[in-house]
Every structure is written in C-alpha cells, then in structure tokens.
C-alpha cells in the first residue's frame, strides 16, 4: 500500500512539471530573450504612428485652407438682405450694420451681433437674423407700436407694454394721447410703485379709448392724491374720476357725456368722483 502511493505521487509531480515547462517555453515565444519587442514589430508600430500624425497634420492644413477659401470666396459674399416690410427700419440701416463688420462674407457675418445691434434701434421690439446660403441674410423685425406719449422733459412714444422707447422729433406724428403726472427721474429709477401706477394709467387709457372717448382723448393725468383725470380732445374738458375702479369710471363717463353735451356753454371740469352725481364747473 505504501509503494502504491509513492508511485502515484511521483507520476503526478512529473506531469505537473511537464505542464510548467511547456508554459515557460510558450511564453518565451512572444519576445526575445530580454523580453523586448522584436525590431520588425517596433518598425511597423512606428510607421503606423507616423502615418497617423501625418494624417492629422494634412487634415488640419486642408481644413485651414478650406476655411480661408470660404472666407475669401466671392461666391459667399452677402448680396441681398431679405427684410420683412417695416415702417421705421430701412434696408439701408440693416446694410450699414452688416457692412460695419468689415467683412461682406456670409460665413464671417455674426448673426447674433447683427441682431444685437438692430435691437438698439428704438423702433425694434424683437429681431431675428439667419443666414441663407450662399449669399443672403434673412432679417425679421417686429416693430414697436406707439399707443401714447409721455412727457419726460421731452416727449417720448410709449408702447403697449408701457415702455417709453423713442424721443419725438419735430417730424414725428403727435396724434397720440399723452400720459402726465410722471417725471423722468421717477420712471428711470424703476421704482415698483411708480411703474405700477404708470401701467395702470396706460390701462385706463386703453379702456377709455375702447369706450366712450374713442378718438377723443388727449390726456390721462395721474396724481397720487387726486387720482385720475381724463381730458377730451375736442373741447379740452377735464373729466375727474379720482381713484374709482376703472370699469366703473368708464361707465360714469359714458353716462355723463350726453348730459354734458346738452349744457349751455362748454364746462372745463366734470367731477365724476361721487357715484350717481355730476359736478360741473
């Protein structure tokens, strides 16, 4: 029994030793005796790296050449501007901004920069600029629409959002109602209470023009103590509604107008602050 175990132990060791020898011999086949990469393999690897770097350089040169050609080619010179019909912004003004970039090439035109400069135009409310290759710019402008004027040491147009946006010149139409009772300092300070009162004054203007004073309203005056006063365009009658809720104030004006028109002479002030009563002087 002892001899049998010894025999098998010796045989198993011989087999394990054989496998170890074969693995070492197999590992030696992957490199030289020093474990370094064979010269032919290193040469091929170096060739691949050199080819890759050369490709990157050539692609970069080709890209730079193509970019330079695109920026100089007359094929891509801006030849037209597609501008939607505008009452106050002209093609010449848009061209001046585009040419101000010193490059007439469509690739080099900064659309955001052009849109930003057009936004500085007092009549522009919103603008978009896009490129239409090869040689056209498409410009879409939404212009502001004045609904009133405000006296801020000089007359300014006011849009529907209550933003004073353009100082009037001698040539600008002045057939809009004027909002008074606000100073330049108050509005420029962007005080929350002042802005609220200004927008409310504009709201009363819209309601009055949509109702009994259509085409016959020349001024809406606001006073923090006395409230609101509306002035007619035809006879200059001051219709005082005070702090009355706007819808009710418009209804009072509508009821008072027939009575006022039947009065002898032309009253200068019609006080409608008291419900159900009209005081005239």
Secondary structure, 3 states (H helix, E strand, C coil): CHHHHHHHHHHHHHHHHHHHHHHHHHHHCCCCCCCCCCHHHHHHHHHHHHHHHHHHHHHHHHHHHHHHHHHHCHHHECCEEEECCCCCCCHHHHHHHHHCCCCCECCCCCHHHHHHHHHCCCCEEEEEEEEECCCEEEEEEEECCCCEEEECCCEEEECCCCCEEEECCCCCCCCCCEEECCCHHHHHCCCHHHHHHHHHHHHHHHHHHHCCCCCCEEEEEEECCCEEEEEECCCCCEEEEECCCHHHHHHHHHHHHHHHHHCCCCCCEEECCCCCCCEEC
